[in-house]
Amino acid sequence: MEDGLPVCDAVSTKIKNYIGGQLVEPNNDRWLDNYEPATGQVYSQVPDSDASDIDAAVAAATEAFQGWSQLPGGQRAGHLHRVANQIDQHFDELVKLESRDNGKPESLCRAVDIPRSSINLRFFAGLIEGYASESHAMPDAINYTLRQPLGAVGCISPWNLPLYLFTWKIAPALAAGNCVVAKPSEVTPMSAFRFSELCIAAGLPPGVLNIVHGSGTETGNAIVEHPGIKAISFTGGTKTGRTIAAKIAPTFKKYALELGGKNPNIIFADCDYEQMMETTLRSSFANQGQICLCGSRVIVERKIYDRFRKDFVERTKMLKVGDPTESDTNLGAIVSKPHYEKIMSCIELAREEGGTILCGGHSAQINGRCAEGYFIQPTVIEGLPSSCRTNQEEIFGPVVTLQPFDTVDEAIDLANDTEYGLSSSVWTSNIKRGHEVAHRIESGVVWINCWLVRDLRTPFGGMKQSGVGREGGLEALRFWTEPKNVCVKYL
Ligand code: NAD
């Protein structure tokens, strides 16, 4: 026991589901292997839960909803702060655990993933305390809008930012008064498992949050299809999002989908070159390029194209691919063997399509304990038309393409020339041009002279095939509540 906590069994064999406040094994006693990507070794077992586990979780959530939804917002906020305190108190442990499970550098978990997980909970705790609904006055009547929680709801999250995106979904759902059945990715289940122990230690009432582990097609699908689940918030691939949307359509459940991207990074010759270069290295390769917001298409004004290519390739070659536990590692391991193979096949496709590999293009061999891990050199490709698959399909790895442009119109045409529309970056010191591009670009998020600067109050999500609906701030609280208009006639 540590601080009255159950002992974290992160390195032992079996992860448990968290249902009705208890840590339980899956009913069917089926398990999936959980790999450490940096070593390629299995290091734990994940429940391969089925519909019966989801039935139990939905029943627990439905029962807990009566009490939780009636609590004043401030009391729900208090619970979220207590869970956030647990994250803060176990910060170093969570950093190591997340890095081990995902393959990302510990330094990234320390700077981004774990702090943000705690901030997500605190942010929505604060927001719910100040949340007010609208009223509309008429000459003889007043309308007010109640915003009531939905009931038992489902949250399904991906592997790239495991605890960060998991908490980003559940925090507003819980703050708004819903009870949650959540499924983390089966590829990175460990931090959500540890989180369930921290919820118990924080005294979160049983059934308010239920975490059920398992595959997408069985466990995830059972959440989507369950008639007791009133809404689904999903983050993952566009193909999966399409499947989920098709399943939900006939039921008229609410849904929000945060999907894939093929984000442009537009660089004008008049930008602050050093700032742009430093940020473009990050926006291309942070988290091994496995952030939905990474800029995978670097679109550069021809006037500086040669200079940019030379400097960018030189700087990319200096990035260290290595053991995620080492403090000077820039790129850790790719999250899984299948994803590693997918990225390598995308690089092969780029070669077949006639692309020139300027650097990288191969796996990276790391000696010692990481010799069997899934590492790929950061890869820069040029010479491909916008229409080719390499420039159209999401790779979600440390691979970017370079494309030159001459005019603003051409830059915008290139940027908008995909089915995706999640985020974009624009680099220019001409403020008028920055605004013009921001207005004409088709993406839900536009950064001018920066990348990944986040204010949690802003709407977050994608256009086109990158998603439906928005997360963040009041958008999230609106999604997780049902507006009901009440009209009172007083004359
Ligand atoms: P994925 O779609 O394979 O899986 C995401 C989650 O959905 C996992 O928990 C998975 O088990 C579950 N799932 C899979 N099939 C399901 C089904 N039929 N029914 C219900 N649940 C199912 O995605 P991934 O490979 O884990 O994540 C990578 C993708 O996520 C990339 O495309 C990336 O761009 C996207 N992503 C988007 C955002 C965003 O905010 N837009 C953020 C992070 C990641």
Residues whose N, C-alpha, C, O or C-beta is under 5 A from the ligand:
A	BS01	NAD	I156 S157 P158 W159 K183 P184 S185 E186 G214 S215 G216 T217 G220 N221 T235 G236 G237 T238 T240 T243 E258 L259 G260 G261 C292 S466
